[in-house]
Amino acid sequence: MSKVIFITNTGRLVRPYFDPSVRYRCFNLAEELSVHGNYCKVTTSTFFINNEIDDFDVYVFHRPPFSPILIDKVQKLQAQGKVVIADYDDLTFDIKNAQNSSLFKSGRVTQREVLSIFSRNAAALSVFNNFTVSTQALHERLKELSPDSNVAVVHNALTNKYKSICDQIRLNEPLARVKGRVGYFSGTKSHDKDIEYISSALELSCNKESGREILFVGPVDIPENVRNHCNTITNDLVGYHEMIKLLSTCEVVIAPLELTFFNSCKSGLKYFESAYAGCNVVASPIPDIDRFQSDNLFKAVTIEEWGESLDKALSNYSQQCPIARLKDASAQADINNEVKSWSNFINEIQG
């Protein structure tokens, strides 16, 4: 048995579980490692800095920034022979691509501010030798920036807890799936350009089927043409369980992303989250989406492809086998495979 602590640099100090990045990179893995006999804890960088925590075997720092106090503590742990890992699920350490980040493109920070943030993140790289990342694209970029480092891909995946919640909703709390409903789930305000890009495809789809519902969950500016031609329903960001319930009312979930290098490093979790909740998925084929193959996953780049894929995903929905949808997602995004990859990496580090 190993004692493992995940230390996240989240801004959500209260209930960090509701930060999707923290949930996938820290809590989900901690829960599954615990099932395999390990003792695991999740805490924040703030708590770690303000307290002496030196009784764990493995320390995983999720998105660590360059903070003199934090780095001093990391170096002390390394000197004690502890296994110390930096974990990334986004390209937040690559200064070259800072201005392609959603943080900057959304207007939440200035050019100077985003370069400062990414510079601090990049500075932290030099302190770590061991890394886990969520995608193969992140692995390749990190090896370019830090060639001598040890890097392992530990994908985001479906947990038994997530599947259990979906199964309970499906079997014990059956919700009415709205015929023809398309769902768009935006975690942050940074995706306005993504939905704007495919707005004409949404408009065309709504014109073909009068009254088609488009459910928008989370902060996003809905394009005017979509408001005018579709039956739009909006919902603020919701908690984890409520999100799954809303997914379960949709036939199709869309996941458009601008095809930039920054976005190419993102996770394909929108596919398996939505598919196991019973939805078809239309998505931009970023590499971590493109690794999945299913009759219920439709990949689109051009506006024409988005229009065609939406039509197919909606028209085929009632004819497709619901169990096949769940099996595809479960088999291709199995958390047990990622626990094995993570454990093998720890064993390699320990020699």
C-alpha positions as a printed NumPy array, in Angstrom:
array([[  0.   ,   0.   ,   0.   ],
       [  1.187,   3.516,  -0.839],
       [  0.165,   6.782,   0.771],
       [ -0.636,   9.241,  -2.023],
       [ -1.555,  12.911,  -1.799],
       [ -2.864,  15.026,  -4.687],
       [ -2.204,  18.761,  -4.299],
       [ -4.177,  20.954,  -6.673],
       [ -3.63 ,  24.575,  -7.578],
       [ -7.349,  25.242,  -7.952],
       [ -8.93 ,  28.597,  -7.245],
       [-11.933,  26.757,  -5.815],
       [-10.744,  26.424,  -2.213],
       [-14.216,  25.482,  -0.996],
       [-15.481,  22.176,  -2.448],
       [-12.701,  21.759,  -5.037],
       [-14.443,  18.557,  -6.186],
       [-16.74 ,  20.755,  -8.282],
       [-13.808,  21.968, -10.362],
       [-13.964,  19.473, -13.277],
       [-10.188,  19.512, -13.751],
       [ -9.586,  18.712, -10.082],
       [-12.265,  16.041, -10.11 ],
       [-10.727,  14.2  , -13.05 ],
       [ -7.043,  14.618, -12.224],
       [ -7.203,  14.275,  -8.433],
       [-10.415,  12.957,  -6.911],
       [-11.221,  10.357,  -9.57 ],
       [ -7.766,   8.814,  -9.485],
       [ -7.624,   9.002,  -5.68 ],
       [-10.939,   7.152,  -5.39 ],
       [ -9.886,   4.376,  -7.744],
       [ -6.419,   4.015,  -6.171],
       [ -8.125,   3.687,  -2.785],
       [-10.186,   0.787,  -4.124],
       [ -6.874,  -0.883,  -5.009],
       [ -5.657,  -0.63 ,  -1.415],
       [ -3.862,   2.713,  -1.333],
       [ -4.431,   5.529,   1.143],
       [ -5.201,   8.737,  -0.769],
       [ -5.909,  12.345,   0.103],
       [ -6.692,  15.444,  -1.976],
       [ -5.859,  18.95 ,  -0.806],
       [ -5.109,  22.402,  -2.21 ],
       [ -1.796,  24.142,  -2.76 ],
       [ -2.864,  26.763,  -0.221],
       [ -3.385,  24.154,   2.498],
       [ -0.158,  22.372,   1.567],
       [  1.891,  25.581,   1.776],
       [  0.468,  26.453,   5.183],
       [  0.923,  23.027,   6.757],
       [  3.643,  20.45 ,   7.215],
       [  2.652,  17.377,   5.192],
       [  5.575,  14.973,   4.959],
       [  4.126,  11.546,   5.784],
       [  3.12 ,  10.469,   2.249],
       [  5.035,   8.303,  -0.214],
       [  3.802,   9.977,  -3.415],
       [  3.07 ,  13.669,  -3.957],
       [  1.177,  14.675,  -7.107],
       [  1.063,  18.41 ,  -7.817],
       [ -1.795,  19.253, -10.168],
       [ -0.947,  22.288, -12.368],
       [  1.782,  23.582, -10.034],
       [  2.724,  27.268, -10.337],
       [  6.13 ,  28.701,  -9.561],
       [  5.744,  29.812,  -5.96 ],
       [  8.973,  30.137,  -3.944],
       [  7.367,  28.584,  -0.854],
       [  5.801,  25.737,  -2.821],
       [  8.992,  25.024,  -4.759],
       [ 11.043,  25.011,  -1.553],
       [  8.716,  22.375,  -0.126],
       [  8.867,  20.329,  -3.328],
       [ 12.666,  20.302,  -3.265],
       [ 12.679,  19.195,   0.375],
       [ 10.399,  16.277,  -0.49 ],
       [ 12.673,  15.313,  -3.373],
       [ 15.688,  15.419,  -1.039],
       [ 13.845,  13.036,   1.321],
       [ 13.454,  10.534,  -1.513],
       [  9.713,  11.003,  -1.951],
       [  8.085,  10.38 ,  -5.325],
       [  7.151,  13.837,  -6.597],
       [  5.09 ,  14.337,  -9.77 ],
       [  3.683,  17.341, -11.63 ],
       [  0.374,  16.658, -13.378],
       [ -1.075,  18.612, -16.306],
       [ -4.348,  18.375, -18.218],
       [ -3.887,  21.527, -20.271],
       [ -1.089,  23.321, -22.109],
       [ -0.693,  25.881, -19.326],
       [  3.105,  25.619, -19.267],
       [  3.801,  26.517, -22.91 ],
       [  4.591,  30.241, -23.197],
       [  4.68 ,  29.992, -27.003],
       [  0.979,  29.08 , -27.031],
       [ -0.19 ,  31.345, -24.208],
       [ -2.086,  33.677, -26.534],
       [ -3.964,  30.71 , -28.034],
       [ -5.287,  29.749, -24.61 ],
       [ -8.967,  30.091, -23.785],
       [ -7.935,  32.205, -20.798],
       [ -6.595,  34.905, -23.125],
       [ -9.034,  34.498, -26.01 ],
       [-12.011,  34.905, -23.694],
       [-10.72 ,  38.327, -22.661],
       [-10.453,  37.37 , -19.005],
       [ -6.802,  38.459, -18.901],
       [ -4.585,  40.806, -20.866],
       [ -1.671,  39.726, -23.032],
       [  0.751,  40.757, -20.314],
       [ -1.184,  38.866, -17.647],
       [ -1.455,  35.627, -19.615],
       [  2.266,  35.677, -20.451],
       [  3.036,  36.203, -16.767],
       [  0.819,  33.283, -15.732],
       [  2.282,  30.939, -18.323],
       [  5.822,  32.054, -17.464],
       [  5.308,  31.096, -13.827],
       [  3.897,  27.732, -14.861],
       [  6.813,  27.15 , -17.237],
       [  9.313,  28.04 , -14.507],
       [  7.864,  25.283, -12.333],
       [  8.726,  22.675, -14.987],
       [ 12.425,  22.916, -14.194],
       [ 11.804,  21.82 , -10.605],
       [ 10.143,  18.517, -11.531],
       [ 11.602,  15.408, -13.164],
       [  8.433,  13.297, -13.277],
       [  5.185,  14.216, -15.001],
       [  1.761,  12.755, -15.694],
       [ -0.409,  14.259, -18.442],
       [ -3.925,  13.636, -19.698],
       [ -3.241,  13.335, -23.441],
       [ -0.643,  12.077, -25.875],
       [ -0.371,  15.556, -27.404],
       [  0.573,  16.996, -24.011],
       [  3.139,  14.222, -23.615],
       [  4.784,  15.109, -26.914],
       [  4.924,  18.844, -26.178],
       [  6.243,  18.338, -22.657],
       [  9.03 ,  16.083, -23.945],
       [  9.981,  18.798, -26.426],
       [ 10.265,  21.335, -23.627],
       [ 11.83 ,  18.976, -21.081],
       [ 13.573,  16.175, -23.044],
       [ 15.193,  14.464, -20.043],
       [ 12.019,  14.214, -17.975],
       [  9.941,  11.108, -17.268],
       [  6.431,  11.548, -18.667],
       [  3.459,   9.183, -18.537],
       [  0.047,   9.57 , -20.148],
       [ -2.793,   8.933, -17.703],
       [ -5.97 ,   9.712, -19.603],
       [ -9.119,  11.07 , -18.065],
       [-11.563,   8.185, -17.882],
       [-14.95 ,   6.927, -16.757],
       [-15.006,   6.106, -13.06 ],
       [-17.191,   3.466, -11.471],
       [-18.828,   6.275,  -9.487],
       [-19.817,   8.177, -12.642],
       [-21.201,   5.02 , -14.247],
       [-23.114,   4.198, -11.064],
       [-24.769,   7.635, -11.043],
       [-25.749,   7.269, -14.709],
       [-27.077,   3.75 , -14.129],
       [-29.114,   4.906, -11.137],
       [-30.675,   7.74 , -13.128],
       [-31.4  ,   5.407, -16.027],
       [-32.912,   2.612, -13.922],
       [-34.326,   4.247, -10.798],
       [-34.917,   7.897, -11.723],
       [-35.839,   7.697, -15.413],
       [-35.845,  11.159, -16.964],
       [-37.706,  12.032, -20.126],
       [-35.165,  12.331, -22.919],
       [-36.426,  15.197, -25.067],
       [-36.742,  14.128, -28.692],
       [-34.291,  16.027, -30.858],
       [-32.736,  17.969, -27.97 ],
       [-29.118,  19.045, -28.531],
       [-27.029,  19.902, -25.489],
       [-24.01 ,  22.162, -25.163],
       [-22.181,  22.104, -21.826],
       [-19.719,  24.951, -21.356],
       [-17.592,  24.857, -18.238],
       [-16.226,  28.389, -18.688],
       [-16.925,  31.61 , -20.586],
       [-13.982,  30.874, -22.879],
       [-15.936,  28.917, -25.499],
       [-17.967,  31.675, -27.167],
       [-15.897,  31.443, -30.369],
       [-16.422,  27.676, -30.543],
       [-20.205,  27.87 , -30.511],
       [-20.185,  30.886, -32.836],
       [-18.223,  28.907, -35.419],
       [-20.913,  26.204, -35.723],
       [-23.891,  28.532, -35.293],
       [-24.925,  28.289, -38.952],
       [-25.017,  24.473, -38.701],
       [-27.246,  24.748, -35.609],
       [-29.481,  27.249, -37.409],
       [-29.839,  24.91 , -40.386],
       [-30.673,  21.975, -38.138],
       [-33.358,  23.982, -36.354],
       [-34.849,  25.129, -39.65 ],
       [-35.206,  21.49 , -40.698],
       [-37.009,  20.576, -37.47 ],
       [-39.268,  23.318, -36.16 ],
       [-39.077,  23.757, -32.407],
       [-35.782,  21.895, -31.989],
       [-34.421,  22.498, -28.518],
       [-30.817,  23.532, -27.928],
       [-29.885,  23.322, -24.255],
       [-27.018,  25.594, -23.186],
       [-25.542,  24.823, -19.782],
       [-22.93 ,  27.163, -18.367],
       [-21.663,  30.609, -19.376],
       [-21.803,  31.24 , -23.109],
       [-22.972,  34.006, -25.45 ],
       [-25.586,  32.367, -27.664],
       [-25.259,  33.618, -31.263],
       [-28.182,  35.728, -32.428],
       [-29.015,  33.468, -35.385],
       [-29.317,  30.48 , -33.02 ],
       [-31.589,  32.456, -30.685],
       [-33.767,  33.461, -33.62 ],
       [-34.124,  30.064, -35.261],
       [-33.904,  27.568, -32.385],
       [-35.803,  26.944, -29.196],
       [-32.948,  27.804, -26.846],
       [-33.002,  26.823, -23.189],
       [-30.339,  28.13 , -20.83 ],
       [-29.118,  26.854, -17.505],
       [-26.417,  28.154, -15.205],
       [-23.485,  25.978, -14.238],
       [-24.767,  23.135, -12.103],
       [-23.335,  20.609,  -9.681],
       [-21.938,  17.271, -10.772],
       [-25.079,  15.156, -10.254],
       [-27.335,  17.775, -11.811],
       [-25.058,  17.932, -14.868],
       [-25.512,  14.198, -15.408],
       [-29.275,  14.584, -15.123],
       [-29.251,  17.331, -17.753],
       [-27.071,  15.2  , -20.038],
       [-29.659,  12.446, -19.686],
       [-32.355,  14.668, -21.213],
       [-30.413,  15.163, -24.468],
       [-30.231,  12.964, -27.542],
       [-27.107,  14.687, -28.866],
       [-24.286,  16.576, -27.159],
       [-22.036,  18.861, -29.193],
       [-18.38 ,  19.595, -28.39 ],
       [-16.98 ,  22.123, -30.884],
       [-13.443,  23.436, -30.448],
       [-11.297,  25.703, -32.561],
       [ -8.607,  23.508, -34.106],
       [ -5.595,  25.213, -32.544],
       [ -2.479,  23.581, -31.136],
       [ -3.583,  24.62 , -27.655],
       [ -6.942,  22.874, -28.052],
       [ -5.302,  19.825, -29.637],
       [ -3.857,  19.011, -26.213],
       [ -7.228,  18.936, -24.462],
       [ -8.996,  15.842, -23.174],
       [-11.775,  14.012, -25.025],
       [-13.861,  13.525, -21.89 ],
       [-16.925,  15.16 , -23.48 ],
       [-17.329,  12.018, -25.581],
       [-17.326,   9.363, -22.886],
       [-19.182,  11.465, -20.283],
       [-21.992,  12.139, -22.736],
       [-22.061,   8.705, -24.342],
       [-22.383,   6.877, -21.018],
       [-25.219,   9.242, -20.119],
       [-26.962,   7.922, -23.254],
       [-26.178,  10.632, -25.819],
       [-24.804,  10.673, -29.327],
       [-21.874,  13.07 , -29.611],
       [-20.78 ,  15.441, -32.389],
       [-17.296,  16.785, -31.716],
       [-14.27 ,  18.472, -33.21 ],
       [-11.662,  15.727, -33.813],
       [ -8.95 ,  16.866, -31.428],
       [ -6.483,  13.962, -30.956],
       [ -7.973,  12.791, -27.664],
       [-11.413,  12.606, -29.305],
       [-10.05 ,  11.049, -32.473],
       [ -8.693,   8.026, -30.555],
       [-12.278,   6.932, -29.861],
       [-14.305,   4.988, -32.403],
       [-18.054,   4.487, -32.085],
       [-21.176,   4.544, -34.223],
       [-22.452,   7.101, -31.706],
       [-19.537,   9.526, -32.144],
       [-19.577,  11.894, -35.124],
       [-16.495,  14.003, -35.896],
       [-16.722,  17.279, -37.77 ],
       [-14.379,  20.066, -38.866],
       [-16.036,  22.169, -41.579],
       [-19.46 ,  23.774, -41.303],
       [-20.712,  21.317, -43.927],
       [-19.458,  18.394, -41.831],
       [-21.084,  19.813, -38.727],
       [-24.398,  20.072, -40.516],
       [-24.18 ,  16.528, -41.879],
       [-23.005,  15.089, -38.546],
       [-25.805,  16.779, -36.61 ],
       [-28.342,  15.36 , -39.062],
       [-26.921,  11.838, -38.727],
       [-26.583,  11.967, -34.95 ],
       [-30.183,  13.113, -34.555],
       [-31.834,  10.969, -37.227],
       [-30.021,   7.792, -36.155],
       [-30.583,   8.205, -32.434],
       [-33.778,   6.213, -32.008],
       [-32.486,   3.442, -34.286],
       [-29.263,   2.851, -32.372],
       [-28.779,   0.331, -29.58 ],
       [-28.585,   2.156, -26.214],
       [-26.481,  -0.618, -24.65 ],
       [-23.891,  -0.398, -27.445],
       [-23.516,   3.321, -26.704],
       [-22.679,   2.572, -23.055],
       [-20.382,  -0.34 , -23.878],
       [-18.325,   1.679, -26.371],
       [-17.693,   4.456, -23.865],
       [-17.043,   2.11 , -20.964],
       [-14.596,  -0.085, -22.865],
       [-12.614,   2.74 , -24.453],
       [-12.391,   4.983, -21.372],
       [-11.901,   2.443, -18.593],
       [-10.427,   3.979, -15.428],
       [ -8.793,   0.661, -14.546],
       [ -6.458,   1.012, -17.528],
       [ -5.398,   4.44 , -16.298],
       [ -4.856,   3.233, -12.726],
       [ -2.593,   0.542, -14.152],
       [ -0.653,   3.116, -16.213],
       [ -0.278,   5.363, -13.179],
       [  0.857,   2.51 , -10.921],
       [  3.378,   1.264, -13.498],
       [  4.814,   4.78 , -13.737],
       [  5.242,   4.98 ,  -9.957],
       [  7.001,   1.609,  -9.977],
       [  9.376,   2.818, -12.718],
       [ 10.236,   5.932, -10.701],
       [ 10.866,   3.903,  -7.557],
       [ 13.027,   1.493,  -9.523]])
